[in-house]
Amino acid sequence: MMNLMINGIDAMKDLDGARELASKAQKALDARILVSVSDTGVGLPVQQADQIFKAFFTTKPQGTGMGLSISRSIVESHGGRLWAADDTPRGANLYFTLPTKAEVKE
Protein backbone atom coordinates (compact mmCIF):
# COMPACT_ATOMS: atom_id res chain seq x y z
CA MET A 1 0.00 0.00 0.00
CA MET A 2 2.80 2.40 0.89
CA ASN A 3 4.56 1.83 -2.44
CA LEU A 4 1.35 2.52 -4.36
CA MET A 5 0.83 5.75 -2.43
CA ILE A 6 4.45 6.89 -2.93
CA ASN A 7 4.14 6.21 -6.67
CA GLY A 8 0.98 8.33 -6.77
CA ILE A 9 2.68 11.18 -4.91
CA ASP A 10 5.67 11.00 -7.27
CA ALA A 11 3.33 11.12 -10.29
CA MET A 12 1.81 14.39 -9.05
CA LYS A 13 4.85 16.24 -7.72
CA ASP A 14 5.67 18.23 -10.86
CA LEU A 15 2.09 19.09 -11.86
CA ASP A 16 0.35 22.42 -11.56
CA GLY A 17 -3.15 22.60 -10.16
CA ALA A 18 -5.07 20.39 -7.80
CA ARG A 19 -3.48 17.16 -6.66
CA GLU A 20 -5.40 14.38 -5.02
CA LEU A 21 -4.37 11.01 -3.65
CA ALA A 22 -7.17 8.77 -2.45
CA SER A 23 -7.34 5.28 -1.03
CA LYS A 24 -10.48 3.27 -0.58
CA ALA A 25 -11.31 -0.18 0.74
CA GLN A 26 -14.56 -2.04 0.20
CA LYS A 27 -16.03 -5.49 0.24
CA ALA A 28 -15.68 -7.39 -3.01
CA LEU A 29 -17.14 -10.66 -4.19
CA ASP A 30 -16.11 -14.07 -2.89
CA ALA A 31 -15.01 -13.00 0.62
CA ARG A 32 -12.43 -10.53 -0.65
CA ILE A 33 -11.56 -6.94 0.04
CA LEU A 34 -10.88 -4.51 -2.81
CA VAL A 35 -8.43 -1.67 -2.14
CA SER A 36 -7.81 1.18 -4.58
CA VAL A 37 -5.18 3.91 -4.62
CA SER A 38 -5.92 6.73 -7.06
CA ASP A 39 -4.01 9.86 -7.98
CA THR A 40 -4.42 12.83 -10.29
CA GLY A 41 -0.88 12.57 -11.65
CA VAL A 42 0.54 12.04 -15.11
CA GLY A 43 -1.18 8.69 -15.61
CA LEU A 44 0.13 5.39 -16.88
CA PRO A 45 2.38 5.15 -19.94
CA VAL A 46 -0.06 3.95 -22.61
CA GLN A 47 2.47 2.00 -24.67
CA GLN A 48 4.01 0.48 -21.54
CA ALA A 49 1.01 -0.16 -19.30
CA ASP A 50 1.51 -3.93 -19.43
CA GLN A 51 5.17 -3.57 -18.41
CA ILE A 52 4.85 -1.55 -15.19
CA PHE A 53 4.73 -4.70 -13.05
CA LYS A 54 7.83 -6.25 -14.63
CA ALA A 55 11.03 -6.25 -12.58
CA PHE A 56 13.50 -3.49 -13.48
CA PHE A 57 11.01 -1.57 -15.65
CA THR A 58 10.64 2.03 -14.49
CA THR A 59 9.20 5.30 -15.73
CA LYS A 60 11.07 7.33 -13.09
CA PRO A 61 14.52 8.83 -13.73
CA GLN A 62 15.70 7.60 -10.32
CA GLY A 63 13.55 4.45 -10.16
CA THR A 64 14.76 0.91 -9.73
CA GLY A 65 11.76 -0.78 -11.30
CA MET A 66 11.29 -3.06 -8.31
CA GLY A 67 8.44 -1.46 -6.36
CA LEU A 68 5.42 -2.61 -8.37
CA SER A 69 6.99 -5.99 -9.09
CA ILE A 70 7.54 -6.59 -5.37
CA SER A 71 4.10 -5.23 -4.50
CA ARG A 72 2.44 -7.60 -6.93
CA SER A 73 4.49 -10.51 -5.61
CA ILE A 74 3.44 -9.75 -2.02
CA VAL A 75 -0.23 -9.42 -2.91
CA GLU A 76 -0.19 -12.64 -4.94
CA SER A 77 1.60 -14.54 -2.16
CA HIS A 78 -1.39 -13.73 0.06
CA GLY A 79 -3.90 -14.97 -2.51
CA GLY A 80 -4.69 -11.61 -4.06
CA ARG A 81 -4.34 -9.77 -7.32
CA LEU A 82 -2.82 -6.34 -8.17
CA TRP A 83 -3.55 -4.40 -11.36
CA ALA A 84 -3.62 -0.86 -12.73
CA ALA A 85 -5.95 1.27 -14.83
CA ASP A 86 -5.56 4.70 -16.36
CA ASP A 87 -7.87 7.41 -15.07
CA THR A 88 -9.60 10.03 -17.18
CA PRO A 89 -8.73 12.85 -17.75
CA ARG A 90 -5.48 12.31 -15.83
CA GLY A 91 -4.05 10.08 -13.16
CA ALA A 92 -3.93 6.40 -12.41
CA ASN A 93 -5.81 3.86 -10.32
CA LEU A 94 -4.12 0.86 -8.79
CA TYR A 95 -6.25 -1.89 -7.30
CA PHE A 96 -5.63 -4.99 -5.30
CA THR A 97 -7.81 -7.66 -3.82
CA LEU A 98 -7.06 -9.88 -0.86
CA PRO A 99 -9.05 -12.67 0.75
CA THR A 100 -10.73 -11.72 4.00
CA LYS A 101 -10.30 -15.21 5.46
CA ALA A 102 -7.00 -17.03 5.77
CA GLU A 103 -6.77 -20.44 4.19
CA VAL A 104 -5.50 -23.24 6.40
CA LYS A 105 -2.67 -25.08 4.65
CA GLU A 106 -1.79 -28.58 5.69
Z-matrix of the N, CA and C atoms (Angstrom, degrees):
N
C 1 1.448
C 2 1.533 1 109.64
N 3 1.325 2 116.18 1 -43.27
C 4 1.457 3 119.36 2 -178.73
C 5 1.533 4 111.03 3 -62.58
N 6 1.321 5 117.92 4 -42.01
C 7 1.461 6 120.63 5 178.96
C 8 1.525 7 111.09 6 -62.16
N 9 1.312 8 117.79 7 -41.03
C 10 1.463 9 120.71 8 179.10
C 11 1.524 10 110.79 9 -63.77
N 12 1.323 11 116.62 10 -39.48
C 13 1.460 12 120.55 11 179.27
C 14 1.533 13 111.08 12 -69.23
N 15 1.317 14 117.61 13 -42.35
C 16 1.470 15 120.85 14 178.17
C 17 1.524 16 110.56 15 -62.38
N 18 1.333 17 117.29 16 -41.19
C 19 1.465 18 120.30 17 177.10
C 20 1.528 19 110.86 18 -60.55
N 21 1.332 20 116.86 19 -41.65
C 22 1.460 21 120.57 20 178.77
C 23 1.524 22 111.79 21 -63.93
N 24 1.318 23 116.47 22 -42.27
C 25 1.468 24 120.98 23 177.93
C 26 1.525 25 109.97 24 -62.82
N 27 1.322 26 117.04 25 -45.25
C 28 1.464 27 121.18 26 178.00
C 29 1.531 28 111.64 27 -59.52
N 30 1.327 29 116.87 28 -38.08
C 31 1.468 30 120.96 29 -178.27
C 32 1.524 31 112.33 30 -68.57
N 33 1.323 32 117.10 31 -19.85
C 34 1.465 33 120.57 32 -177.62
C 35 1.521 34 113.97 33 -103.64
N 36 1.320 35 118.07 34 -9.97
C 37 1.468 36 119.63 35 -167.85
C 38 1.527 37 114.84 36 -64.06
N 39 1.304 38 119.50 37 -28.86
C 40 1.456 39 121.19 38 -177.93
C 41 1.525 40 113.46 39 -101.84
N 42 1.310 41 117.94 40 11.48
C 43 1.464 42 121.40 41 -177.46
C 44 1.519 43 111.64 42 -94.33
N 45 1.323 44 115.17 43 148.06
C 46 1.454 45 121.08 44 172.19
C 47 1.529 46 108.17 45 -89.21
N 48 1.300 47 116.04 46 156.15
C 49 1.458 48 120.05 47 176.37
C 50 1.509 49 112.67 48 91.87
N 51 1.319 50 113.97 49 -167.92
C 52 1.463 51 121.02 50 -176.08
C 53 1.524 52 111.03 51 -67.03
N 54 1.307 53 114.70 52 140.75
C 55 1.465 54 121.79 53 176.58
C 56 1.521 55 107.48 54 -126.54
N 57 1.313 56 115.51 55 135.49
C 58 1.451 57 118.79 56 -179.13
C 59 1.520 58 110.01 57 -141.77
N 60 1.321 59 114.80 58 130.32
C 61 1.457 60 122.36 59 173.84
C 62 1.516 61 106.25 60 -118.91
N 63 1.308 62 117.10 61 126.83
C 64 1.464 63 120.58 62 -177.60
C 65 1.521 64 109.97 63 -132.82
N 66 1.303 65 115.61 64 142.27
C 67 1.467 66 120.44 65 172.52
C 68 1.516 67 107.39 66 -126.45
N 69 1.308 68 114.72 67 147.46
C 70 1.460 69 120.44 68 -175.60
C 71 1.520 70 108.49 69 -147.85
N 72 1.298 71 116.31 70 140.75
C 73 1.466 72 121.52 71 175.34
C 74 1.523 73 108.21 72 -127.55
N 75 1.325 74 115.38 73 139.62
C 76 1.464 75 120.06 74 179.38
C 77 1.511 76 110.23 75 -152.39
N 78 1.309 77 115.55 76 161.80
C 79 1.453 78 120.31 77 175.89
C 80 1.518 79 108.96 78 -68.14
N 81 1.308 80 115.33 79 141.09
C 82 1.463 81 121.47 80 174.60
C 83 1.523 82 107.79 81 -119.77
N 84 1.297 83 116.18 82 -177.77
C 85 1.465 84 120.28 83 179.01
C 86 1.516 85 111.94 84 -71.34
N 87 1.309 86 116.66 85 161.88
C 88 1.455 87 123.49 86 172.26
C 89 1.526 88 113.69 87 58.49
N 90 1.314 89 117.79 88 45.40
C 91 1.467 90 123.20 89 176.69
C 92 1.527 91 111.83 90 54.25
N 93 1.317 92 115.84 91 48.55
C 94 1.461 93 122.10 92 178.51
C 95 1.525 94 109.26 93 -125.57
N 96 1.311 95 114.38 94 160.90
C 97 1.452 96 121.67 95 171.88
C 98 1.524 97 107.32 96 -113.22
N 99 1.317 98 116.11 97 140.72
C 100 1.464 99 122.44 98 178.25
C 101 1.526 100 107.50 99 -112.22
N 102 1.323 101 116.30 100 123.91
C 103 1.460 102 122.37 101 179.05
C 104 1.521 103 107.66 102 -116.73
N 105 1.336 104 116.36 103 135.15
C 106 1.460 105 120.18 104 175.94
C 107 1.518 106 109.70 105 -125.57
N 108 1.329 107 115.04 106 145.00
C 109 1.460 108 122.91 107 172.77
C 110 1.523 109 105.56 108 -126.39
N 111 1.322 110 115.93 109 119.55
C 112 1.465 111 121.81 110 -175.79
C 113 1.521 112 110.04 111 -122.76
N 114 1.326 113 115.26 112 146.41
C 115 1.463 114 120.01 113 176.49
C 116 1.520 115 109.32 114 -137.00
N 117 1.309 116 115.17 115 167.93
C 118 1.466 117 121.33 116 177.09
C 119 1.526 118 109.55 117 -110.72
N 120 1.309 119 116.44 118 37.92
C 121 1.456 120 122.72 119 -177.71
C 122 1.507 121 113.46 120 -84.92
N 123 1.325 122 115.24 121 -152.90
C 124 1.458 123 122.08 122 -174.15
C 125 1.522 124 113.74 123 -74.38
N 126 1.297 125 118.46 124 -12.61
C 127 1.458 126 121.71 125 179.03
C 128 1.511 127 112.40 126 87.87
N 129 1.305 128 115.01 127 -179.30
C 130 1.465 129 121.58 128 -178.98
C 131 1.520 130 110.55 129 -87.53
N 132 1.312 131 117.85 130 146.20
C 133 1.470 132 120.22 131 176.38
C 134 1.529 133 109.56 132 -69.36
N 135 1.322 134 116.47 133 113.78
C 136 1.465 135 121.82 134 -172.70
C 137 1.528 136 112.28 135 -55.47
N 138 1.310 137 117.46 136 -47.66
C 139 1.461 138 120.69 137 -177.24
C 140 1.527 139 112.03 138 -73.20
N 141 1.322 140 117.81 139 -14.26
C 142 1.453 141 121.15 140 -174.15
C 143 1.518 142 113.24 141 -121.53
N 144 1.315 143 117.66 142 12.66
C 145 1.457 144 121.36 143 -175.01
C 146 1.526 145 112.78 144 -57.99
N 147 1.311 146 117.81 145 -33.26
C 148 1.469 147 120.10 146 -179.85
C 149 1.528 148 112.11 147 -78.30
N 150 1.323 149 117.66 148 -11.50
C 151 1.464 150 121.07 149 -176.78
C 152 1.520 151 113.92 150 -96.69
N 153 1.329 152 119.53 151 -11.80
C 154 1.466 153 120.46 152 -171.38
C 155 1.521 154 113.75 153 -63.21
N 156 1.316 155 118.21 154 -18.72
C 157 1.463 156 121.18 155 179.01
C 158 1.531 157 112.76 156 -96.36
N 159 1.314 158 117.18 157 0.09
C 160 1.466 159 120.60 158 178.68
C 161 1.521 160 110.36 159 -81.45
N 162 1.326 161 115.92 160 140.59
C 163 1.466 162 120.99 161 179.41
C 164 1.524 163 110.51 162 -59.65
N 165 1.297 164 116.27 163 137.93
C 166 1.461 165 126.88 164 176.48
C 167 1.526 166 114.14 165 73.81
N 168 1.326 167 118.82 166 2.85
C 169 1.463 168 120.73 167 174.07
C 170 1.526 169 107.62 168 -89.47
N 171 1.317 170 117.26 169 129.36
C 172 1.460 171 120.78 170 179.01
C 173 1.520 172 110.82 171 -142.91
N 174 1.314 173 115.41 172 151.37
C 175 1.457 174 122.13 173 173.57
C 176 1.524 175 110.35 174 -107.84
N 177 1.324 176 116.93 175 -1.07
C 178 1.469 177 121.92 176 -177.78
C 179 1.521 178 110.39 177 -98.76
N 180 1.330 179 117.38 178 139.61
C 181 1.473 180 120.10 179 178.83
C 182 1.539 181 112.78 180 -58.63
N 183 1.316 182 117.06 181 -33.53
C 184 1.456 183 121.32 182 -178.02
C 185 1.536 184 112.25 183 -106.76
N 186 1.325 185 117.37 184 10.87
C 187 1.462 186 120.69 185 -174.56
C 188 1.516 187 113.32 186 -79.44
N 189 1.321 188 114.61 187 155.50
C 190 1.466 189 120.48 188 177.08
C 191 1.520 190 112.26 189 -98.83
N 192 1.330 191 116.55 190 -18.80
C 193 1.453 192 119.51 191 -177.98
C 194 1.516 193 112.91 192 77.67
N 195 1.315 194 117.47 193 20.55
C 196 1.465 195 120.36 194 -178.72
C 197 1.524 196 113.26 195 -107.55
N 198 1.321 197 117.86 196 -24.35
C 199 1.461 198 121.60 197 -172.19
C 200 1.514 199 114.78 198 -57.15
N 201 1.325 200 117.87 199 -55.37
C 202 1.462 201 120.08 200 -178.16
C 203 1.518 202 112.28 201 -70.49
N 204 1.318 203 117.09 202 -32.29
C 205 1.462 204 120.87 203 176.69
C 206 1.532 205 110.20 204 -64.00
N 207 1.317 206 116.19 205 -45.67
C 208 1.469 207 120.69 206 178.65
C 209 1.523 208 110.53 207 -67.45
N 210 1.325 209 117.05 208 -41.89
C 211 1.463 210 120.54 209 178.79
C 212 1.526 211 111.04 210 -58.66
N 213 1.324 212 116.09 211 -45.88
C 214 1.459 213 119.18 212 179.13
C 215 1.526 214 111.21 213 -63.33
N 216 1.312 215 116.59 214 -41.13
C 217 1.460 216 121.12 215 178.88
C 218 1.534 217 111.56 216 -60.52
N 219 1.324 218 116.54 217 -42.82
C 220 1.467 219 120.98 218 179.43
C 221 1.527 220 110.48 219 -64.74
N 222 1.316 221 116.46 220 -47.62
C 223 1.462 222 120.31 221 -179.58
C 224 1.533 223 110.32 222 -60.75
N 225 1.323 224 117.18 223 -46.21
C 226 1.460 225 120.62 224 -179.40
C 227 1.528 226 112.01 225 -65.07
N 228 1.331 227 117.58 226 -34.05
C 229 1.464 228 119.78 227 179.59
C 230 1.530 229 111.73 228 -67.45
N 231 1.327 230 116.64 229 -17.86
C 232 1.462 231 121.25 230 176.99
C 233 1.527 232 111.96 231 -102.71
N 234 1.324 233 116.40 232 15.67
C 235 1.460 234 121.27 233 175.66
C 236 1.513 235 114.59 234 83.75
N 237 1.321 236 116.93 235 18.95
C 238 1.459 237 120.45 236 -178.29
C 239 1.504 238 113.60 237 -110.62
N 240 1.313 239 114.24 238 -169.94
C 241 1.461 240 121.91 239 -179.03
C 242 1.528 241 108.07 240 -141.94
N 243 1.344 242 117.51 241 141.06
C 244 1.466 243 123.33 242 178.43
C 245 1.519 244 108.34 243 -126.07
N 246 1.345 245 116.83 244 131.87
C 247 1.455 246 120.86 245 178.52
C 248 1.533 247 109.45 246 -149.70
N 249 1.321 248 115.25 247 170.48
C 250 1.462 249 121.41 248 -177.36
C 251 1.516 250 110.44 249 -130.18
N 252 1.337 251 114.69 250 154.92
C 253 1.461 252 121.44 251 175.08
C 254 1.524 253 108.30 252 -145.18
N 255 1.311 254 115.57 253 142.55
C 256 1.458 255 120.93 254 176.59
C 257 1.516 256 108.23 255 -70.98
N 258 1.312 257 116.86 256 152.72
C 259 1.454 258 121.36 257 177.60
C 260 1.525 259 108.37 258 -114.69
N 261 1.316 260 116.23 259 149.43
C 262 1.454 261 120.62 260 -179.47
C 263 1.516 262 108.57 261 -110.19
N 264 1.285 263 121.56 262 135.90
C 265 1.458 264 128.81 263 4.16
C 266 1.528 265 113.27 264 -85.96
N 267 1.330 266 118.35 265 -15.33
C 268 1.466 267 119.71 266 176.61
C 269 1.516 268 108.44 267 -151.16
N 270 1.314 269 114.63 268 160.37
C 271 1.457 270 119.37 269 176.99
C 272 1.518 271 112.61 270 106.84
N 273 1.317 272 114.00 271 -176.50
C 274 1.455 273 121.10 272 -179.02
C 275 1.520 274 109.49 273 -143.65
N 276 1.313 275 115.05 274 154.63
C 277 1.458 276 122.58 275 174.53
C 278 1.515 277 107.40 276 -124.23
N 279 1.311 278 116.21 277 128.98
C 280 1.459 279 120.69 278 172.85
C 281 1.518 280 107.33 279 -116.57
N 282 1.311 281 115.88 280 137.18
C 283 1.457 282 122.17 281 -175.25
C 284 1.515 283 109.33 282 -127.59
N 285 1.323 284 114.98 283 147.22
C 286 1.455 285 118.34 284 166.88
C 287 1.514 286 109.12 285 -145.27
N 288 1.322 287 114.07 286 150.22
C 289 1.454 288 121.12 287 174.82
C 290 1.521 289 108.05 288 -116.65
N 291 1.305 290 114.66 289 150.46
C 292 1.460 291 121.93 290 175.03
C 293 1.521 292 107.95 291 -142.14
N 294 1.327 293 116.95 292 147.20
C 295 1.462 294 118.80 293 175.43
C 296 1.532 295 110.17 294 -68.45
N 297 1.321 296 115.68 295 146.72
C 298 1.457 297 119.69 296 179.39
C 299 1.523 298 111.87 297 -89.16
N 300 1.325 299 116.44 298 -12.36
C 301 1.469 300 120.49 299 178.62
C 302 1.513 301 108.40 300 -123.20
N 303 1.315 302 116.13 301 134.67
C 304 1.458 303 120.91 302 178.14
C 305 1.519 304 110.58 303 -74.78
N 306 1.309 305 115.83 304 139.97
C 307 1.453 306 120.87 305 175.84
C 308 1.511 307 108.61 306 -87.24
N 309 1.312 308 116.25 307 138.58
C 310 1.468 309 121.33 308 177.90
C 311 1.506 310 107.28 309 -88.74
N 312 1.337 311 116.21 310 120.77
C 313 1.469 312 120.77 311 179.77
C 314 1.519 313 108.06 312 -103.10
N 315 1.301 314 114.11 313 136.85
C 316 1.468 315 119.22 314 -179.85
C 317 1.492 316 112.00 315 -101.52
